[in-house]
Amino acid sequence: MRIDPDLDSYAEEGVLKAREIKSGISWMGSIDWERRMFDELIPLPDGTSYNAYLVRGSEKTALIDTADPAKSAALMAQLDEVDHLDYLIIQHVEQDHSGSAPLILEKYPNVQVISSPKAKPMIADHLGIPEDRIRAVEDGETLSLGNWTFEFIHAPWVHWPETMLTYLREEKVLFTCDLFGSHLATDKLFSGDGSHVCESAKRYYAEIMMPFSSLIKGHLTKLEPFDIDVIAPSHGPVHDEPSWILEAYHHWVHDEPKNLVVIPYTSMHGSTALMVDHLIEALSDRGVHVHSFHMSKTDLGEYAIQLVDASTVVFATPTVLVGPHPSIVLAAYLTAALRPKLKYAAVIGSYGWAGKAAEKTMDLCGTLKAEWMEPIFTKGLPSQETYKELDKLADEIAARHKGLQSGE
């Protein structure tokens, strides 16, 4: 049995009540409708949620994760009806997951903290919880709640080195921390077929999981033997029909890049913008799908989403003090940090008298595993010769994209 949530589930003081996922398993935490930035870097156009889960076995009761400190009051209000707590399972030490843990220990003085071995000293460092309150569990270790059994699954670099997942064997529920999550504030407890969640989940994957995609592959393989009815992440709705999110991750991790070029650009006096416009038209004429981003205005998450599928990135920049424009510095650094499956890269742009914008942009992408094409730069306004060089670049990209799946 499960209860589909609606707006009546709000308490008078505005705190969302605990909601049942299955009998004995409840969602707790908070929906943060107003948050618009994460880590002072990641835009949150749709807010987010901080999911904790209360699991009541026949003999023991456990809370999996907590809530961001800014929303501790909501979680603690939900716990008012919970008289006793045996275990607090901290799957990930980052504060949006564990930040309310000190309050939990204050409310339940005898609760035992459960974590991975790598998390144990980090919990002490970040939360001030003494290590003698923490029990470290190994990969595959189990914990009995009486009629139910937890199995702990180490999942390092999802997306910190200490992360683990928790599987409730008898009920086939997998609590996944950041894996399979989405930054999405919604009153819907469940994702259903994923139609209202997939875009947010892809944004979340692009921004947070993509840098570790090679490790995510291993984690997906590791999860294949598990019989999973429900996936309960730490952000966004619960996946009650988990096949869609598992399939989506498989595609994002394993699929070859598509026939898509992304162009992060900035233009100070119009010259670089003219080059970008010409290149977009030339690529489109050759059957190459293009998505451009004005980096001084764009949502970085939208840019990251397109990088999941792109085969080629073309940085387009004016020259500022002999180097790339600061917004392109950010774009280049971010692209390298996200480690997308890009196969090809190029730099185009303009300069006033001299500069090394191309070289410096390429240097910023030193960890990017992509083949670089010859840069194209113009002094001042682009000439007809510049446009001919851009046409050649379009020819080269189209030839290399031949046979790739559509990027639309």
N, C-alpha and C positions, 0 to 999 in steps of 0.2 A: 504494500500500500504506500502511496505517496500523496502528498497534498500539494496541489498546484497553487502557487502563491497569487495573491491579488493585493490591491491597495488596502484592503481591510486588515491586512496583517501588520499594519503600522500601529504601534502603541500611541497613546495620546501625546506623549512627550516627543514623538517623532522617531523613536528607536524602532528599527525593524525587529519583529519577534523572530525567535528561532523557528526554522521551518524544516519539516520532516522530509528526508530524502527516501528513506526506507524505515520501517519500524525499528526504533532503537538507534537510528543514525540521523542526526540533525545538522543542518547548516546553521552556523552562527557567524558573527562578524558584523561588517558594515558595508553599505553601499555609499560610495563617495561620489555624489552627483556633481559636485562643483570643482573637483580637482582637475586642473588643466595642464600640469607639468609634473613629470616624474624625474627624479634625480637631477632636477634643474636642467634637463636636456631633452627628454622625450615628451613630445606633445601628447596630451590626453584629450582629444576632441570629444570623446564620449564618456569622460570620467572613468571610474574604475570601482572595484570592490576588493575588500580584504576578507577572504573566506577562511573561517575556522570551522572545524567539524567535531561535534560531540558524539562519541560512540559509547553506548551503554550496553555492556555485556551482562551476563547473568551474575558475575562476581565482581568485575572491575569496570571502572568507567575511565575513559580517556578523552582528552581534548587534543586534536591535531591542529597545530599552529595557533596563532592568535590574531591580532589586528594591528594596524599601524597605530603608533602612540596617539596620533591626532584623533583617532576614533576608538580609543580604549573604553570610553564611557558606554558606548553601545554594546560592546562585548560583555563588559562587566554587568550591565543591566540584564542581559540575557542569561548570565550565569547566576543571577539571584535565586533562580528556582532549582539550581543544582547544589544539593547539600554537601556532596562529597565528590572529590576527584582524586583518582589514584595516579594517573599518568598525564603528563604534558609532553606531547611528542613535538619536538622542534625539528622540522624537516630542513629548514634553511634559516640562517642566522640574520639575514638582511632584515632591517627593522620593520618593513611593511608586513613581514610575516611573524617576527618574534618580538616586536617592540612592546607588546603588552605583557610579556612573560613575567616581569618582576611583580606586576599586580596580581597575576594568577598565583604566584608563590606566596604572596602576602595573604591572599584570601584562603588558600589551601596550604597551610604550613607543612603538611606531610606529603604533598604531592611529589612524585619522582619525575624528574626531567629525563626524557629519552632523546638521544641524538646519535648521529654518526660519530666515530672517533675523531675525525677532523673537526667536527663542529664543537666538540667539548671545550677545548681551550678558547675557541672563538666566542662561544656564549659567555664565558667568563670575561673576555676582553670587551665585548660590545655591550653586554647587558649587566655586568657586575654580579652574575650569579656564581656562587662558589662551585668549584668543580666537584666537590664531594656531594653536591645535590644532583649530579648528572650521571646517568648510566649510559655508557656508549655501547651501541649494538653493532655487530658485524653484518656484512652483506649476507642476506639469507637467514639471519637469526629471526626467531619467532618470539612472540609475547602473547600469553593467554589472557583472555578476559573472562574465562569460564567456558561459555558456549561458543565463543568466537576466538579466532586466532589472527593476530597481525603477523605479516612477514615483511621485513624491512629490505628494501632494495637500494643499494648505493647507486647514485646517479651523479657522479662528479661532473662539474662544469655545466650544470643545468640550474643556474648559470654561474654559481660559485663552486669552489672545489669540495665543499662539505655537504652538498645537497643529497638527500635521500628521498625515496618514495615509500609509501606504506600501503600494503595490500591486505584487505580484509578477506580472508580466504572463503569463508562460508557464504558471505553475501556477494562475493565477486566485485567488490568496490575497490578501485585503485585511487588513492589520494596522491596527487602528482606534483604538489607544490607549484613551481613556475611552469613545468612542462604541460603543454596543451592549454595554457591559460589565454586570457584575453582581457585587455583593459577596456571594460565595458560596464557602465552603470545601467542596470535594467531591473525592473521588478520581476522579471521572469527568472525563476529559479533554474529552469532547465533549458538546454540549447536545442532540444528536439532534433530536427533534421539539419540544423546548422545554418539555415537560411538567413537568420538575423544576427549570426555571430561570426560567420566565416571571414568576412573582411577584417573585423577586429582581431580575430585569431591570427590571420596572416600578417597583419601589422605587428602584432606581438611577437610572432616568430621572427620577422625580419629585424626588428629592433633588438631583441634580447637573445634569441636562440641561434640565429644564423651564424654569428661568429664561431659557434661551437658545432656546426653542422656535421663535421666528421665524427664527433663524439655522439651526437644525437643519433646518427645511423646505428651506432653500437647499442645505444639504449633501446631503440625501437626493436632491434633484433633480440635483445635480452627480454623484452616484454612479450614476444610472440608466444611463448608457451603458456602465458597466463590467460585464464578464462575471465574476461572483463565484461561486466554488465553495465557498470557506471564508472565514469572518470570524474573525479572531484578535484579540480585545480584550485589554486589559491587566489586567482583573480578571474572574474567573469563567471558566466553560468556553469552549472554542472552538466556534464554530457551524459544524458540518459540514453542516448542512441550513439554510442561512441565510435561506431564504424566510420562516420564521416570525418571526424577529427584525426583518427588514425590514418585514414587514406590520404587526407590533405597533407599531413606531415610526411608521409611516404613520398608524395609528389614533390613537395618543397625540398626535401633532402636529396632525393635520388634522381629526379628528372633532369635531362639535359637542358641547358639554357635555350631560350626560345628566340625567334626572329624579332628581337627587340633591341633598340638602342635607347639608352637614357642619356640625356644631355643636361647636366647641371651647368648653369651659366649665370653670368652677371655682365652687365654692360654699363659703362660709365658715361660714354658720350655717343653711343649708338653703333659704333663700328663692329663690336663683337656681336651685337644683336642682329645686325645685317648678315653676318656670317652664319649665325645660327639659323636664321630664317631660310637662307639659301640651302643650307645643308639638310634641314628638315624636308624641304620640298624635293631636293634631289634624292634623298633616301626614300621618301614616299613614292616618287615616280618609279623607283626600282623595286617596289614591293616590300620595303623594309618598314616595319612599324617603329614609330618614334614617340618618346615621351620626354618633353623638356621641362626643366624646373628652374625658375628664376630664384636663385638661392638666397637672395636677400628678402624674399617674400614667402618662400615655400614652407610647407609643413614637412619637417624632416622625416616623419613617419611615412608620408606618401612617397617620398623619394626612396626610402628603404624598401617599401612594398614592391616597387618596380624593380629594384635590384635583385629580388628573389629569382626573377625569370629572365633578366637581361643577359644577352651575350656580349654586348659592347657598351662601354661608357665613353663618352666624348666630353671632356672638360673644356669649357669655353670661358676664357677669362681675359679681361684687360690687364695691362701691366701696371702694378702699383709699386713704386720704389724698387724697380727691377725684378719684382716677383709677382706671383699671382694675387688677385684680389683676395682680401681676407675671407670673403664668403666662399671662394673656391678652395682656399686653404682648408676650411672646415669641411667642404664637400669631399675633397681628396682624402683628408685624414679619416673622415667617417667611413668613406667607401672602403678604404684599406682595413679599418677596424672591424667592419661588418663581415669581411671575407666572403663576398658573394661568389657565385660560380662563373663570373665573367671570364670570357676567353680572350677578348680584345679590348684595347684602350687607345685613346688618342687625346691630344691637346690641340685646341685651336684658339686663336685670339688676336689681340692687337696690342700695339705699343706706340709710345710717343716718340722716343728717340733711341732707346736701347732697352735691353732687359733679358732676363733668363726665366721668364714665367713658365715656359714649357719644362725646362730642366728641373726647376724647383717643384713643380706640380708632380712630375714623375718621381722625384725623390720622396715626396710625401706618401707615395703609393708603393714604397719599396717592398711591402709584404704582399702586394696584390699579385696573384698568379695569373697574369694576362700578358698577351703579346702586344707590344706597343707599335703603333703605326707612326709614320713620320708626322711631326707636328706641322701645323700651318699657321703662320702669323703674318699679319699685315701691319705696315707702318701707316697709321692713320686710317682713312677710309679704305675698305676693300676695293681692289681694282678688278678688272675683268680677268686678269691673270689669277688673282686670288680665288675668284669664283670657279675658274677652270680647275684649280687645285682641289677645291672642295668637291667638285664633280668627280674627280679621280678618287678622292677619299670615299665618296659614296659608292663608286664602282667597286672599290676594294672591299668595303664592308658588305655590299650586296653579294659579292662572289663568295665571301667567307660564310655568309649566312645561308647560302643556298642549301635547301633541303631541311632547314630547321623548321620546327613546328611554329605555327603562327604565334606572334607575341601579343595579339589582341585579346 
